[in-house]
């Protein structure tokens, strides 16, 4: 692992165990103590989660499949999966604070934690073998080469499906990012990366996966490309 890569991951871990946790915990909650930008990020992220749930609802025998929520945050996806009656879920996050918050929210909703396994680790340390691997809005914290490596690793953990979302690179978004309008203000504590879609798709393709669905979700200050991959049989 290169020194720059280690530094990058340590920065993300430190951020989400500190000020980042407080900020994103509020964003992904019902709190009104957030600004307009953060409210739009909340709306955009919820669109992405809702789309993933709609994909999963179309799976054959969905409740008997195993699922991995990689980079689970505060449980925005894991909780709906539990509510759907899914029995086999593993969630992971680089931040122990995020994992603890996910557990707390599951308890507050009186959902059965015996159906879910928790792991505090970065994506590359994640282990297991699952029918469906999902990684939402995590790659924004990593540059293109690292994100592509993570996609390849997640493919190796999946028996059937891989679902990812990321901030897509476009010339317009690149200009907005450079002038500070895409990720504005003090909420931009870690570096925020837009990624080239072709690189993400090629990384999955190299591992034997093909694109099934693709959608761009956007709200002011939120741009996320959602892609569902399927393993070629």
Secondary structure, DSSP 4 states (H G I P E B T S, - for coil): --HHHHHHHHHHHHHHTTHHHHHHHHHTSS-S-S-HHHHHHHHHHHHHHHHHHHHHHTSTTGGGSEEEEES-TTTTTHHHHHHTT--EEEEEES-HHHHHHHHHHHHHTT--GGGEEEEE--GGG----EEEEEE-S-GGGS-HHHHHHHHHHHHHHEEEEEEEEE-B--HHHHHHHHTTSSS-STT--S----B-HHHHHHHHHHTTEEEEEEEEEEETTEEEEEEEEEE--
